[in-house]
Amino acid sequence: MIEMTPGVTTHHATSRMKGHSRVTDKQLDELCINTIRTLSMDAVQQANSGHPGTPMAMAPVVYCLWQRFLRFDPDDPIWPNRDRFVLSIGHASMLLYSMLHLTGVKAVNPKYETLGTLAVTLDDIKRFRQLDSKCPGHPEYRWTSGVETTTGPLGQGVATSVGMAMAQHWLAQHFNRPGHEMFNYDVYALCGDGDMMEGVTGEAASLAGHLRLSNLCWIYDNNHITIEGHTTWAFSEDVATRFIGYGWNVTRVGDANDLEMLERALYTFKNEPERPTLIIVDSHIAYGSPNKQDTSAAHGEPLGEEEIRLTKRNYGWPEDSKFLVPEGCLEHLNDGIVKRGHDLRNQWIKLCDEYKTEYAELADRLYTMQHRQLPEGWDKELSDFPVDPKGISGRDASSKVLNILAQNVPWLIGGAADLAPSTKTRLTFADAGDFLAYNYGGRNLHFGIREHAMSAILNGLSLCKIRPYGSGFLIFSDYMRPAIRLSAIMELPVIFVFTHDSIGVGEDGPTHQPVEHVACLRSVPGLITLRPADANEVVEAWKVIMQLHHEPVALILSRQALPTLDRTKYAPASGVAQGGYVLADADDGKPDVLLMASGSEVQLCVDAYEQLKTEGIKARVVSLPSWELFEQQSPEYQDSVIPREVNARVSVEQASTFGWARFVGRDGRRIGMKTFGASAPLKELQKKFGFNTEAVVAAAKEMLRKAR
């Protein structure tokens, strides 16, 4: 149960400030903790929505961490060497909003400029979960300064924190020099029973233990409560033993209110040289009424006015006060985290000035990376692929381009969920190296067969301004989609490389043949999908990708060879930058039928175009590698590529036809997949499902007859 320290009231704090009495640090600690609790209760009650229980129970834990340990400067919440605090239990968002407000965290704009205004005002807290408040239901990166990552879906926060911890080790390896320790931050994540049940948490914890990320600390609120009730209904494993098996250091705090024991556990983490640390904190939510049930307040219901009054009475708080921040609270925090963070940040800035003098090239690289800019000459040595009827697969072309870019952009790093030999995403140049335990400078990351965790870890790397990529078969984007969605919400330029993009997988059969996956990725707001048609479209796709600042991208590549088109005969591949372009056209520029496709199926349209041309039929081939980029173009450009007056339209894609109606119209012909495919050699599959030149020509003629 939560026990309140007797005599800790707002009266005592006020008297201290007026010089009437002396209040001990212990009483000021309790005053700050109860301020966090009451702000959380009041905000949830006013919103008539939210989760007051966990903020009430975990207030001592977060207070102890922030006030006594966290290396964080509220005046500069994006200081690169700050400790990271991730609230993986995002439903307890009022914990974080209270700390952001009470410590005076300043707002930062998209240009990385500190504005001097509060990131979270008291009015924002009063408008918790309301439109345009900086206090939405779950913490959102970019929306509220001081929020390190968007959380809410359980497991995502802790998994993302692994990427942040990996980033620190990589940055230290590349930028630290004797006497100039530019990066040594720690990463803390607060998690709960729900996080522990999610599979992605296990994936990420397993990898973190394997990599021996000693700068990572998860604090587990072991309160035995979920939405349905007590965890014994569905969860009985020994979490401590599980994490010991992962290779973690595990310690326990028997009472969430015991600040000294919490402090001891956090020092244990700080002194652990080789393993990530899990601190298991036992908590229980207590209220003014002894009969109050834990589950409602922990998961989504306000306490009610009467219960709040009783609970405040239990705290020694003015019962009818609302959103009270008593005198003494802000001053106490200012003497702790604010002063410590400000001093540490100033020391780091001084170190930076010395670093610029001694290591000017590295300092310039660090600045460029931290501002998501590209180094000069980032695209040097990129060249066109020669015409080749036999061609090269999308994945092989991408591998060549990626290895050139990675040498030009030193912070472009990544890997695969155990599929690098198949996705061709391994960096093979001499000093690329592998990111391994005790050898954190490598550029090749190895995630194991952990697609979901990989994607969340990529988000964590990106949040630390590294440019990460991760790869897998397109079919396994299903396992990655929750983290991809968060990449888009956070506007992170993460690169997802997907290969084996169609029924071209052939003999592997329908379990490995992506059908609905391209459509699913296209449905994610803010995600750029790119499905290039040949090697030169791959080059142009990578050029687009590298210049993105706020959009994640799904690069979708073929396993099979694609003919490299003759660009002296057809339009240049630079049209990829517009998302769609006229690849081949009628001689007079006035086509009677439009043939549209992405990826490998563009070649089918080109072959059909040539056959129709011999028959005197005027066709146009439109390559549409990225619907999102195309729809960002002006209406005039879009109409110039897909003229409104041409009603005879055919689309071709070895995938679900979902979405193509926006381009071909309701009456247009969409050649695509309506089943999950089959196991057979590619040519047999193409014949069975109608992906051949004859089928495209027949569809074009059918559309012409209907149009006339």
Secondary structure, 3 states (H helix, E strand, C coil): CCCCCCCCCHHHHHHHHHCCCCCCHHHHHHHHHHHHHHHHHHHHHHHCCCCCHHHHHHHHHHHHHHHHCCCCCCCCCCCCCCCEEEECCHHHHHHHHHHHHHCCCEEECCCCCEEEEECCCHHHHHCCCCCCCCCCCCCCCCCCCCCCCCCCCCCHHHHHHHHHHHHHHHHHHHHCECCECCCCCCEEEEEEHHHHHCHHHHHHHHHHHHHCCCCEEEEEEECCEECCEEHHHCCCCCHHHHHHHHCCEEEEECCCCCHHHHHHHHHHHHCCCCCCEEEEEECCCCCCCCCCCHHHHHCCCCCCHHHHHHHHHHHCCCCCCCCCCCCCHHHHHHHHHHHHHHHHHHHHHHHHHHHHHHCHHHHHHHHHHHCCCCCCCCCCCCCCCCCEEEEEEHHHHHHHHHHHHHHHCCCEEEEECCCHHHHCCCCCCCCCCECECCECCCCEEECCCCHHHHHHHHHHHHHCCCEEEEEEEHHHHHHHHHHHHHHHHHCCCCEEEEECCCHHHHHHCCCCCCCCHHHHHHCCCCCEEECCCCHHHHHHHHHHHHCCCCCCEEEECCCCEEEECCCCCCCCHHHHHHCCEEEECCCCCCCCEEEEECCCHHHHHHHHHHHHHHCCCCEEEEECCCHHHHHCCCHHHHHHHCCCCCCCEEEEEEEECCCCHHHHCCCCEEEEECCCCCCCCHHHHHHHHCCCHHHHHHHHHHHHHHHC
